[in-house]
């Protein structure tokens, strides 16, 4: 079952302080859709790395499309992720045309 992580506060794990980014990556590795979306937002808005943002968005869509994903999660996530995917593809195309 997919679950959600909403915390963005650094946390200590085994004496090591993890940043919000590290926690999101850990959560994404555990197939949490929220974490994938947060990473896509981070790369799109903070880093302006649209290719990496698209990679996280595509990974989230792949999770949504798994047969094991509950139908309610598909309804909740698919449309916004497709919208983000299309927007990122447009941004990448514009960026490439400027180069």
N, C-alpha and C positions, 0 to 999 in steps of 0.2 A: 504494500500500500504506500502511496506517495504521501508525504507529510510536508508541513510548512515550518520554516524557521523565520521568525520575525525580528529577532534581536540583532542590533547592529553594534552592541557594546562589546569591547574587547573582553576576553575571558582567559582565565588561567587554566591551562591543561598540563598536568604533570610538571608544574613549575615553570612552564613556558607561557608567555603572554601571546595570545593570538590576536591579530588585527581583525577588524570586521571583514576585510577581503579574504583573509585566510579562512575565517569561519564560513564565508559564503562558498569558497572553493570546496571546503570539506563537505558542506551540505549538498553542493552540486554533485560531488562524487557519490553521494548517497542518494542521488536521483530525486532531489527535491526541486519541484518546479519553481517555487518562490525564489530559491537561490539562483537558479538559472536566469530568471527575469532580472533580479537585482544585479547580477554580473553584466548582463546585456545593457542595462541602464547605466551602470558605472562606466563601461567602456565607451558607450555612445556619448554620454554627456560630460563626464569628467576627463577622460583620456582622448576623446574625439577619435577613437580607434574603431571605425565603423565595421571593419572586417572582423575584428574580434567580437564586437557586439553581435554581429550577424551569426558568428559561430555559436555563441551561447544561445541565441534565439533559435537557431536550427536544432541545436541539441535539445532544447526544451520541447520543440514541436515533435521531435522524434519520440520523446517520452510520452507526450500527449497521445501520439498515434499508436502506442503499444496496446495490444489487446488487453493487457492486465490493468490499464488505466481505467478507473471508474468513470462511468458515463458522466456523472456530475462534474468531475474534474475536466473532462473533455469539453463540456459546455462552458465551463468557467474560463478555461485557458486558451482554447484554440483560436477564437476570433481575435482577441487582443495580440496574441503572438503572431498571427498572420499579418495583422496590421503593422506591427513592429517590423516584421521581416520585409514587407513591401517598402516601408519607409526607409529602412537601412539600405536596401538595394538601390533605391533612388539616390540616397546620399552618396553611396559608393560610386554610382555612375556619374553623378555630377562632379565628384572629387577627381575621378579619372579623366573626365573631359577637360578639367582645368590644368591637369599636369602635362 
